[in-house]
Amino acid sequence: MNISYFNKNTKELLVVSSDCFLKTSKYSFVNPTICLIYFSEEFDKSEIVKMVNILIEIGVVFFITYGSFSEKMHDLIDEVIETSHLNLSHIVTASQSSQTIEDTAYFFLKATYFGDDYCRYIIIFDRISENINCFQKEAINLFNA
């Protein structure tokens, strides 16, 4: 699964691999956007910085990291936010490295945004993330519930 899109009332869910995300440059601004990044392999720092900057430009206000490289990814996202020339103090980050798939999917979709107005959720994953199919299935089921 490279890219999947789901829409339910005023919420949307985009599930996309990191390489597909970086190749597609036409994302609309939606505020708020909540993003979960699931990586299980070492990553190219410059590619992640580029991806995080795009995500900020399209309205991400909450970054959640998961997978084997969750803590390292979280630290890099914090670094991008803290060193930006923009005031990004409204952006929240959280690592879910020690949580289960079920708890992380629930937190991502049910505990990060409580408004009734429009909200977009994005899951970005590397192609070899362990259990990514299980995570996607759990998130999609929760989103559609």
C-alpha positions in Angstrom: 0.0 0.0 0.0 1.7 3.2 -1.2 -1.2 5.7 -0.7 -4.7 5.3 0.7 -7.3 8.0 1.4 -10.4 7.8 3.6 -13.0 10.5 4.3 -15.6 10.5 7.0 -17.8 13.6 7.6 -15.4 16.4 8.6 -12.3 14.1 9.0 -9.9 12.7 6.5 -7.1 10.1 6.8 -4.2 9.8 4.4 -1.9 6.8 4.6 1.2 7.1 2.5 4.8 5.8 2.3 7.5 8.4 2.9 8.9 8.2 -0.7 5.4 8.7 -2.2 4.8 11.6 0.1 8.0 13.3 -1.0 7.3 12.7 -4.7 3.8 14.3 -4.4 4.1 18.0 -3.8 0.5 19.0 -4.2 -1.0 18.8 -0.7 -3.5 21.4 0.4 -3.2 23.4 3.6 -5.5 21.9 6.3 -5.3 23.1 9.9 -5.4 21.1 12.0 -3.5 18.2 10.5 -2.2 15.5 12.9 0.7 13.4 11.6 2.0 10.0 12.7 5.4 9.0 11.3 6.2 5.2 11.6 9.8 4.3 10.8 11.6 1.1 11.5 14.8 1.8 9.6 17.6 4.3 9.7 16.6 7.4 7.7 18.2 10.1 5.7 18.2 13.2 7.9 17.9 15.7 5.0 14.9 13.8 3.6 13.1 13.8 6.9 13.8 17.6 7.4 12.4 18.2 4.0 9.3 16.1 4.8 8.8 17.7 8.2 9.0 21.2 6.6 6.4 20.2 4.0 4.2 18.8 6.7 4.4 22.1 8.7 3.6 24.1 5.6 0.4 22.0 5.0 -0.9 22.5 8.6 0.5 19.8 10.8 0.1 20.9 14.5 0.8 17.5 16.1 3.6 15.1 15.2 3.6 11.6 16.7 6.4 9.2 16.1 6.3 5.4 16.3 8.5 2.4 15.4 12.1 1.4 16.0 13.4 4.9 15.2 10.7 6.8 17.1 12.9 8.6 19.6 15.5 9.6 17.0 12.7 10.8 14.6 11.1 12.7 17.5 14.3 14.5 18.4 14.9 15.5 14.7 11.3 16.9 14.4 11.9 18.9 17.6 15.2 20.2 16.2 13.4 21.3 13.0 10.7 23.1 15.0 13.2 24.7 17.4 15.6 26.0 14.7 13.0 27.3 12.3 12.9 31.0 11.7 9.1 30.8 12.1 7.3 30.7 15.4 6.3 27.1 15.6 5.6 27.0 19.4 2.1 25.8 18.7 3.3 22.5 17.3 3.2 19.5 19.6 5.4 16.4 19.3 5.1 13.0 21.0 7.0 9.7 20.8 4.9 6.5 21.2 7.9 4.2 21.1 6.9 2.1 24.1 3.2 1.8 23.3 1.3 -1.0 21.5 0.0 -0.6 18.0 -3.6 -0.5 19.4 -2.8 2.2 22.0 -0.8 4.3 19.5 -3.5 4.1 16.8 -6.1 5.1 19.4 -4.1 8.0 20.7 -3.4 9.2 17.2 -7.0 9.2 16.0 -9.0 9.6 19.2 -6.9 11.7 21.7 -5.2 14.4 19.6 -8.1 16.4 18.3 -11.5 17.0 19.9 -13.1 19.5 17.7 -16.1 18.9 15.4 -14.7 20.9 12.5 -12.5 19.7 9.7 -9.3 17.7 10.6 -6.9 15.7 8.6 -4.8 12.8 9.8 -1.7 11.6 7.9 0.2 8.4 8.5 3.6 8.3 6.9 5.6 5.1 7.0 8.9 3.7 5.6 8.5 0.7 3.3 9.9 -1.9 5.8 8.2 -0.8 9.0 7.5 -3.9 11.1 3.8 -4.5 11.6 2.9 -1.5 9.4 0.0 -3.5 7.8 -1.3 -4.3 11.3 -1.0 -0.6 12.3 -2.7 0.6 9.1 -5.6 -1.9 9.6 -6.0 -0.8 13.2 -6.0 2.9 12.3 -8.4 2.5 9.4 -10.8 0.5 11.5 -10.7 3.1 14.3 -11.1 5.9 11.8 -14.2 4.3 10.2 -15.7 3.4 13.6 
